[in-house]
Amino acid sequence: MNHWIDRYWIHFAAACFIAFALTMSACGTDTLDLRSFAGLSRQDKVDDAALLRGNGAPAGKHFSLNLIGVPKGKKATITSGNRIFLPLEGSAKVQLSQGDFQVLDANGTDGSAAFQLPAPDADGDGVTSYSVFARALGKPNGSIRANTCASDVVSGELVCSLETLVQVRTKGKSSFSNVSRELLSISADVDGDGNVERVPLFDSRLEDFFWSVDNQGLKLLQLRFVEVPTRF
């Protein structure tokens, strides 16, 4: 009798272990854990970045930045949090500086805000160390446009990217899209040789980087910075 009981508990424990293992495996199939990048080649990491969640953004740790359109200007100086206030109707600059993710000036209703973020392609190999995804939220029909701009170090001439981020709020569910090229680089004739090239944020040939933003009634643009690569 005791032998039968021992065998029962052994089989029961084994079945429980197998069920637990299968459950954990199933739970992990939809999660892009940043630790899974360890040991992968650069090419593998770029390919694996295509594994997205249902909302269109990769899973994993991220920094969120909300660009909030408000109808009235704010007088207070706001230097913390994960949001930047912009005119609900009108334009503003978001000055960009290099460093850890941090809002330096959240009040863009006076025409200028400031945001700090790491260099996306510090080694200049055309593959970013992180990506940024965007989605428009709030009341339908609002839209927002943004260009990445900077000044030429030698001539001081303003250089703005030929690529423009455009986000329009439509009815229904809103999904994230990869806007790394529009917000983390400038596509323009930077060298003045007649050829369009792409340079990342904080490239040494340019200085005083900023996003030039034109808001037309969008109440919320959500940006999510995720540690997955994008190929420029």
The 8 nearest C-alpha neighbors of each residue, nearest first, counted from 0:
[[1, 3, 2, 4, 5, 6, 7, 8],
 [0, 2, 4, 3, 5, 6, 7, 8],
 [3, 1, 5, 0, 4, 6, 7, 8],
 [2, 4, 0, 6, 1, 5, 7, 8],
 [3, 5, 7, 1, 2, 6, 8, 0],
 [6, 4, 2, 8, 7, 3, 1, 9],
 [5, 7, 9, 3, 4, 8, 10, 2],
 [8, 6, 4, 10, 5, 9, 11, 3],
 [7, 9, 11, 5, 10, 6, 12, 4],
 [8, 10, 6, 12, 11, 7, 5, 13],
 [11, 9, 13, 7, 8, 12, 14, 6],
 [10, 12, 8, 14, 9, 13, 7, 15],
 [13, 11, 15, 9, 14, 10, 8, 16],
 [14, 12, 10, 16, 15, 11, 9, 17],
 [15, 13, 11, 17, 16, 12, 10, 18],
 [16, 14, 12, 18, 13, 17, 19, 11],
 [15, 17, 19, 13, 14, 18, 20, 12],
 [18, 16, 20, 14, 19, 15, 21, 13],
 [17, 19, 15, 21, 20, 16, 22, 14],
 [20, 18, 16, 22, 17, 21, 15, 23],
 [21, 19, 17, 23, 22, 18, 16, 24],
 [20, 22, 24, 18, 19, 23, 17, 25],
 [23, 21, 19, 25, 24, 20, 18, 26],
 [22, 24, 26, 20, 25, 21, 19, 27],
 [25, 23, 21, 27, 22, 26, 20, 28],
 [26, 24, 22, 27, 23, 28, 21, 29],
 [25, 27, 23, 24, 28, 22, 29, 30],
 [26, 28, 24, 30, 25, 29, 23, 31],
 [27, 29, 25, 30, 26, 24, 31, 23],
 [30, 28, 27, 31, 26, 52, 51, 25],
 [31, 29, 27, 58, 28, 32, 59, 52],
 [30, 32, 58, 59, 33, 57, 29, 50],
 [33, 31, 34, 35, 59, 30, 58, 36],
 [32, 34, 35, 36, 59, 31, 226, 60],
 [33, 35, 36, 32, 37, 31, 38, 59],
 [34, 36, 33, 32, 37, 31, 38, 39],
 [37, 35, 34, 39, 33, 38, 44, 32],
 [38, 36, 35, 39, 34, 33, 40, 44],
 [37, 39, 36, 40, 35, 34, 41, 44],
 [40, 38, 36, 37, 43, 44, 41, 42],
 [39, 41, 43, 42, 44, 38, 36, 37],
 [40, 42, 44, 43, 45, 39, 126, 228],
 [41, 43, 45, 40, 44, 46, 39, 47],
 [44, 42, 40, 46, 45, 41, 39, 47],
 [45, 43, 47, 41, 42, 46, 48, 39],
 [44, 46, 42, 48, 43, 228, 47, 229],
 [45, 47, 43, 48, 44, 49, 42, 50],
 [48, 46, 44, 49, 45, 50, 43, 31],
 [47, 49, 45, 50, 46, 227, 44, 228],
 [48, 50, 47, 51, 46, 45, 57, 227],
 [51, 49, 48, 47, 57, 31, 52, 29],
 [52, 50, 57, 56, 55, 49, 53, 58],
 [51, 53, 55, 54, 56, 57, 58, 29],
 [52, 54, 55, 51, 56, 174, 57, 29],
 [55, 53, 174, 52, 56, 175, 173, 51],
 [54, 56, 175, 174, 52, 53, 51, 176],
 [55, 57, 51, 175, 52, 54, 58, 132],
 [58, 56, 51, 52, 50, 59, 31, 55],
 [57, 59, 31, 30, 52, 56, 51, 32],
 [60, 58, 32, 31, 33, 61, 57, 225],
 [59, 61, 225, 58, 62, 226, 33, 32],
 [60, 62, 225, 224, 59, 223, 63, 226],
 [61, 63, 224, 223, 64, 225, 60, 100],
 [64, 62, 223, 222, 224, 61, 81, 65],
 [63, 65, 81, 222, 82, 221, 223, 66],
 [66, 64, 82, 221, 220, 67, 222, 83],
 [65, 67, 83, 220, 219, 82, 84, 221],
 [68, 66, 219, 84, 218, 85, 65, 83],
 [67, 69, 87, 218, 85, 86, 84, 217],
 [68, 70, 87, 86, 71, 85, 67, 84],
 [71, 69, 87, 86, 68, 72, 88, 85],
 [72, 70, 69, 73, 86, 108, 87, 68],
 [73, 71, 108, 74, 109, 70, 86, 69],
 [74, 72, 75, 108, 71, 106, 109, 76],
 [73, 75, 72, 76, 106, 109, 108, 77],
 [74, 76, 73, 77, 106, 72, 105, 78],
 [75, 77, 78, 106, 74, 104, 105, 73],
 [78, 76, 105, 104, 106, 79, 75, 103],
 [79, 77, 104, 103, 105, 102, 76, 80],
 [80, 78, 102, 77, 103, 81, 105, 104],
 [81, 79, 82, 102, 78, 105, 101, 77],
 [80, 82, 64, 65, 63, 102, 79, 83],
 [83, 81, 65, 64, 80, 66, 105, 84],
 [82, 84, 105, 66, 106, 67, 65, 85],
 [85, 83, 67, 106, 107, 105, 68, 66],
 [84, 86, 107, 68, 108, 67, 69, 87],
 [87, 85, 108, 88, 68, 69, 89, 70],
 [86, 88, 68, 69, 216, 70, 214, 85],
 [89, 87, 215, 86, 214, 216, 90, 70],
 [90, 88, 214, 86, 213, 87, 215, 91],
 [89, 91, 213, 212, 214, 86, 110, 92],
 [92, 90, 110, 212, 111, 107, 211, 213],
 [91, 93, 111, 211, 210, 212, 94, 110],
 [92, 94, 112, 210, 113, 209, 111, 95],
 [93, 95, 209, 113, 112, 92, 114, 208],
 [96, 94, 209, 114, 208, 115, 113, 93],
 [95, 97, 115, 116, 114, 98, 94, 208],
 [96, 98, 117, 116, 115, 118, 95, 99],
 [99, 97, 117, 116, 115, 100, 96, 118],
 [98, 100, 116, 117, 101, 115, 97, 118],
 [101, 99, 116, 115, 98, 117, 102, 62],
 [102, 100, 115, 114, 99, 103, 116, 81],
 [101, 103, 114, 104, 79, 115, 105, 78],
 [104, 102, 78, 113, 114, 101, 105, 79],
 [105, 103, 113, 78, 112, 106, 102, 77],
 [104, 106, 83, 77, 112, 78, 84, 107],
 [107, 105, 84, 108, 112, 104, 77, 83],
 [106, 108, 112, 111, 85, 110, 109, 84],
 [109, 107, 85, 72, 86, 110, 106, 84],
 [110, 108, 107, 111, 72, 106, 73, 91],
 [111, 109, 91, 107, 108, 92, 90, 112],
 [110, 112, 107, 92, 91, 93, 109, 113],
 [113, 111, 107, 93, 104, 106, 105, 94],
 [114, 112, 94, 104, 93, 103, 95, 102],
 [113, 115, 102, 95, 103, 101, 94, 96],
 [114, 116, 96, 101, 100, 97, 98, 95],
 [115, 117, 100, 98, 99, 97, 96, 114],
 [118, 116, 98, 97, 99, 119, 100, 115],
 [117, 119, 121, 120, 200, 97, 201, 116],
 [120, 118, 127, 128, 117, 121, 129, 183],
 [121, 119, 127, 123, 122, 118, 128, 199],
 [120, 122, 118, 123, 119, 127, 124, 128],
 [123, 121, 120, 124, 125, 126, 119, 127],
 [124, 122, 120, 121, 125, 126, 199, 198],
 [125, 123, 126, 122, 120, 127, 121, 231],
 [124, 126, 231, 123, 230, 127, 120, 199],
 [127, 125, 230, 124, 229, 231, 120, 228],
 [126, 128, 120, 228, 119, 229, 129, 230],
 [127, 129, 228, 119, 120, 227, 226, 126],
 [130, 128, 226, 227, 228, 127, 225, 119],
 [131, 129, 225, 179, 224, 228, 227, 229],
 [130, 132, 224, 179, 223, 178, 177, 225],
 [131, 133, 177, 223, 176, 178, 175, 222],
 [134, 132, 222, 175, 176, 221, 223, 178],
 [133, 135, 175, 221, 174, 220, 173, 136],
 [134, 136, 220, 168, 166, 219, 167, 221],
 [137, 135, 219, 168, 220, 134, 173, 138],
 [136, 138, 218, 219, 139, 217, 135, 168],
 [137, 139, 140, 141, 136, 218, 168, 217],
 [140, 138, 169, 168, 170, 141, 137, 136],
 [141, 139, 168, 169, 142, 167, 138, 216],
 [140, 142, 217, 216, 168, 139, 215, 167],
 [143, 141, 167, 217, 215, 166, 168, 216],
 [142, 144, 214, 166, 213, 215, 165, 217],
 [145, 143, 165, 213, 164, 212, 214, 163],
 [144, 146, 212, 164, 211, 163, 210, 213],
 [147, 145, 163, 211, 210, 160, 148, 164],
 [146, 148, 210, 160, 182, 159, 209, 185],
 [147, 149, 159, 209, 158, 208, 210, 160],
 [150, 148, 208, 207, 158, 206, 157, 205],
 [149, 151, 157, 206, 155, 156, 205, 158],
 [150, 152, 155, 205, 156, 154, 153, 157],
 [151, 153, 205, 155, 204, 206, 154, 150],
 [154, 152, 151, 155, 204, 156, 205, 150],
 [153, 155, 156, 151, 152, 150, 157, 205],
 [156, 154, 151, 150, 152, 153, 157, 206],
 [157, 155, 151, 154, 150, 158, 152, 153],
 [156, 158, 150, 149, 151, 155, 159, 148],
 [157, 159, 149, 148, 150, 156, 151, 160],
 [160, 158, 148, 147, 149, 161, 157, 146],
 [159, 161, 185, 186, 162, 187, 147, 146],
 [160, 162, 186, 187, 159, 163, 185, 146],
 [163, 161, 160, 181, 186, 164, 146, 185],
 [164, 162, 146, 145, 181, 165, 161, 144],
 [163, 165, 145, 144, 181, 146, 166, 162],
 [166, 164, 144, 143, 163, 167, 145, 142],
 [165, 167, 143, 142, 135, 144, 164, 168],
 [168, 166, 142, 141, 169, 135, 143, 140],
 [167, 169, 139, 135, 140, 141, 142, 136],
 [170, 168, 139, 140, 167, 171, 173, 141],
 [171, 169, 139, 168, 172, 140, 173, 138],
 [172, 170, 173, 169, 139, 168, 174, 136],
 [171, 173, 174, 170, 169, 54, 136, 168],
 [172, 174, 134, 171, 135, 136, 175, 54],
 [175, 173, 54, 55, 134, 172, 176, 56],
 [174, 176, 134, 55, 133, 56, 132, 54],
 [177, 175, 132, 133, 178, 55, 134, 174],
 [176, 178, 132, 179, 131, 133, 175, 130],
 [179, 177, 181, 132, 180, 131, 176, 182],
 [180, 178, 131, 183, 182, 130, 181, 177],
 [179, 181, 184, 178, 183, 182, 231, 185],
 [180, 182, 178, 179, 164, 162, 163, 183],
 [183, 181, 179, 180, 147, 184, 178, 146],
 [184, 182, 179, 200, 180, 199, 181, 119],
 [185, 183, 199, 200, 180, 198, 182, 181],
 [184, 186, 160, 198, 197, 147, 187, 199],
 [185, 187, 197, 160, 196, 161, 195, 162],
 [188, 186, 195, 160, 189, 196, 161, 185],
 [189, 187, 195, 191, 194, 190, 196, 193],
 [188, 190, 187, 191, 196, 158, 195, 151],
 [191, 189, 192, 188, 193, 194, 196, 204],
 [190, 192, 188, 193, 189, 194, 195, 187],
 [193, 191, 190, 194, 188, 189, 195, 196],
 [192, 194, 191, 188, 195, 190, 189, 187],
 [195, 193, 188, 192, 196, 191, 187, 190],
 [196, 194, 188, 187, 186, 193, 197, 189],
 [195, 197, 186, 187, 188, 194, 198, 189],
 [196, 198, 186, 185, 187, 184, 199, 195],
 [197, 199, 185, 184, 202, 186, 196, 200],
 [200, 198, 184, 202, 183, 120, 185, 201],
 [199, 201, 184, 183, 202, 118, 119, 198],
 [202, 200, 203, 118, 199, 206, 205, 208],
 [201, 203, 204, 200, 199, 205, 198, 206],
 [202, 204, 205, 201, 206, 152, 200, 151],
 [205, 203, 202, 152, 151, 206, 153, 189],
 [204, 206, 151, 152, 203, 150, 202, 149],
 [205, 207, 150, 208, 149, 152, 151, 201],
 [208, 206, 149, 150, 209, 205, 95, 94],
 [207, 209, 149, 95, 206, 148, 94, 150],
 [210, 208, 94, 95, 93, 148, 147, 149],
 [211, 209, 147, 93, 146, 92, 212, 148],
 [210, 212, 92, 146, 145, 91, 147, 209],
 [213, 211, 145, 91, 90, 144, 210, 92],
 [214, 212, 90, 144, 89, 143, 145, 215],
 [215, 213, 143, 89, 88, 216, 87, 90],
 [216, 214, 88, 142, 143, 141, 217, 87],
 [215, 217, 141, 87, 88, 214, 142, 218],
 [218, 216, 141, 142, 219, 215, 68, 143],
 [217, 219, 68, 67, 137, 216, 87, 69],
 [220, 218, 67, 136, 66, 217, 137, 135],
 [219, 221, 135, 66, 65, 134, 136, 222],
 [220, 222, 65, 134, 133, 64, 219, 66],
 [223, 221, 133, 64, 132, 63, 65, 220],
 [224, 222, 63, 132, 131, 62, 225, 64],
 [223, 225, 131, 62, 61, 130, 63, 132],
 [226, 224, 61, 130, 129, 227, 223, 131],
 [227, 225, 129, 130, 128, 228, 61, 224],
 [226, 228, 129, 225, 48, 130, 128, 229],
 [229, 227, 127, 129, 128, 45, 130, 126],
 [228, 230, 127, 126, 130, 45, 231, 227],
 [229, 231, 126, 125, 127, 228, 45, 180],
 [230, 125, 126, 229, 180, 127, 197, 179]]
